[in-house]
Amino acid sequence: MATRTTSATTSYEGFTEEERDAMKQRARELKASSRRTSRAEKAAAEEADVLAKIAEMRDEDRVMAERVHAVVRASAPHLAPRLWYGMPAYALDGKVLCFFQSAQKFGARYATFGFNDRAALDDDSMWPVSYALTEVTEAVEAAIGEMVTRAAA
């Protein structure tokens, strides 16, 4: 939860406007998903939703999101693209495995690429599950591809 100061003497503890918007987006995603009938129709519509969301991003985030999308689709074509709280995400057996979060999503300094616990990228007793992105270079693409391949296995 975030704390926002509304004046010099009072503060509000609760969800930020961005967090409330993400929850509303998730509710719309679930509603839209339940309306789709066939598996093929659902998959096509969800990928179109992801591509539309990427197209809405600011230039620097959009370029990175497009490259991340291409890497994820090439590395693990069996993952299903879908929106998750308004972010491009990729699911395995209906559960989100990894996602791209633009910097503008929560007013962050940088975009991130993250994994949920389903990814099982365990490495000893501590490991990263989210990576800051300021640029998607060939080396970054290779690292994302390797992690996605491992996570989706």
C-alpha positions as CSV (number, residue, x, y, z in Angstrom):
1,M,0.0,0.0,0.0
2,A,1.1,3.5,-0.7
3,T,0.9,6.5,1.5
4,R,0.0,9.8,-0.1
5,T,0.0,13.1,1.7
6,T,-3.1,15.1,0.9
7,S,-2.1,18.1,2.9
8,A,0.5,19.2,5.4
9,T,-1.3,17.6,8.3
10,T,-3.3,14.7,6.9
11,S,-2.3,11.6,4.9
12,Y,-4.2,8.9,3.1
13,E,-3.2,5.3,3.3
14,G,-4.7,3.2,0.6
15,F,-4.4,2.3,-3.1
16,T,-2.9,4.9,-5.4
17,E,-4.8,6.0,-8.5
18,E,-2.5,3.8,-10.6
19,E,-3.2,0.8,-8.4
20,R,-7.0,1.4,-8.5
21,D,-6.7,1.7,-12.3
22,A,-4.8,-1.6,-12.6
23,M,-7.5,-3.4,-10.5
24,K,-10.2,-2.0,-12.8
25,Q,-8.3,-3.1,-15.9
26,R,-8.0,-6.6,-14.4
27,A,-11.7,-6.7,-13.8
28,R,-12.3,-5.7,-17.5
29,E,-9.8,-8.3,-18.6
30,L,-11.7,-11.1,-16.7
31,K,-15.0,-9.9,-18.0
32,A,-13.8,-9.8,-21.7
33,S,-12.2,-13.2,-21.3
34,S,-15.4,-14.8,-20.1
35,R,-17.3,-13.5,-23.1
36,R,-15.1,-15.2,-25.7
37,T,-16.3,-18.5,-26.8
38,S,-13.7,-20.6,-28.6
39,R,-10.1,-21.2,-27.5
40,A,-8.8,-19.9,-30.9
41,E,-11.0,-16.8,-30.6
42,K,-9.8,-16.2,-27.1
43,A,-6.1,-16.6,-28.0
44,A,-6.4,-14.3,-31.0
45,A,-8.3,-11.6,-29.1
46,E,-5.9,-11.8,-26.2
47,E,-2.8,-11.4,-28.4
48,A,-4.5,-8.5,-30.1
49,D,-5.2,-6.9,-26.7
50,V,-1.5,-7.3,-25.8
51,L,-0.3,-5.7,-29.0
52,A,-2.8,-2.8,-28.6
53,K,-1.6,-2.2,-25.1
54,I,2.0,-2.2,-26.3
55,A,1.0,0.3,-29.1
56,E,-0.4,2.7,-26.4
57,M,2.9,2.9,-24.5
58,R,5.3,5.8,-24.7
59,D,8.0,5.4,-27.4
60,E,10.8,4.2,-25.2
61,D,8.6,1.6,-23.4
62,R,6.8,0.6,-26.6
63,V,10.1,-0.2,-28.3
64,M,11.2,-2.3,-25.4
65,A,7.8,-4.0,-25.0
66,E,7.8,-4.9,-28.7
67,R,11.2,-6.5,-28.5
68,V,10.3,-8.3,-25.3
69,H,7.1,-9.6,-26.9
70,A,9.1,-10.9,-29.9
71,V,11.7,-12.6,-27.7
72,V,9.1,-14.3,-25.4
73,R,7.0,-15.5,-28.4
74,A,10.2,-16.9,-30.1
75,S,11.6,-18.5,-26.9
76,A,8.3,-20.1,-25.7
77,P,5.7,-20.1,-28.4
78,H,3.4,-22.2,-26.2
79,L,3.0,-19.3,-23.8
80,A,-0.3,-17.4,-24.2
81,P,0.0,-13.6,-24.5
82,R,-2.7,-11.9,-22.4
83,L,-3.2,-8.7,-20.4
84,W,-2.7,-8.9,-16.7
85,Y,-3.6,-5.8,-14.7
86,G,-3.3,-3.9,-17.9
87,M,0.2,-5.1,-18.6
88,P,1.4,-7.5,-21.4
89,A,1.9,-10.9,-19.8
90,Y,2.5,-14.5,-20.9
91,A,0.7,-17.4,-19.4
92,L,1.4,-21.1,-19.1
93,D,-1.7,-23.3,-18.6
94,G,-3.8,-20.2,-17.8
95,K,-1.4,-18.8,-15.1
96,V,0.7,-15.8,-15.7
97,L,4.4,-16.7,-15.9
98,C,6.1,-13.4,-16.9
99,F,5.1,-9.9,-17.7
100,F,6.3,-6.5,-19.0
101,Q,5.6,-3.4,-16.9
102,S,6.1,-0.1,-18.6
103,A,7.6,2.7,-16.6
104,Q,4.5,4.8,-17.0
105,K,2.3,2.1,-15.4
106,F,3.0,3.1,-11.8
107,G,5.1,6.2,-12.5
108,A,8.4,4.3,-12.1
109,R,11.8,5.4,-13.2
110,Y,12.2,2.4,-15.5
111,A,10.3,-0.5,-17.2
112,T,10.6,-4.0,-15.7
113,F,10.3,-7.5,-16.9
114,G,9.2,-9.9,-14.2
115,F,8.3,-13.4,-13.4
116,N,5.7,-14.9,-11.1
117,D,6.5,-17.8,-8.7
118,R,5.2,-20.2,-11.3
119,A,8.4,-19.5,-13.3
120,A,10.4,-21.5,-10.7
121,L,13.7,-19.8,-11.5
122,D,14.9,-20.8,-8.1
123,D,18.7,-20.4,-7.6
124,D,19.8,-21.2,-4.1
125,S,18.0,-19.3,-1.3
126,M,17.6,-15.9,-3.1
127,W,17.2,-14.9,-6.7
128,P,15.8,-12.0,-8.8
129,V,12.2,-12.2,-10.2
130,S,12.0,-8.7,-11.7
131,Y,14.5,-6.9,-13.9
132,A,14.8,-3.2,-14.6
133,L,15.0,-2.3,-18.3
134,T,16.3,0.9,-19.7
135,E,17.2,-0.6,-23.1
136,V,16.7,-4.0,-24.8
137,T,20.0,-4.8,-26.4
138,E,21.0,-8.1,-28.0
139,A,22.5,-9.2,-24.7
140,V,19.3,-8.4,-22.9
141,E,17.2,-10.2,-25.5
142,A,19.5,-13.3,-25.1
143,A,19.1,-13.2,-21.3
144,I,15.3,-12.8,-21.4
145,G,15.1,-15.6,-24.0
146,E,17.1,-17.9,-21.8
147,M,15.1,-17.1,-18.7
148,V,11.8,-17.5,-20.5
149,T,12.8,-20.8,-22.0
150,R,13.9,-22.1,-18.6
151,A,10.8,-20.7,-16.8
152,A,8.4,-22.2,-19.4
153,A,9.9,-25.7,-19.5
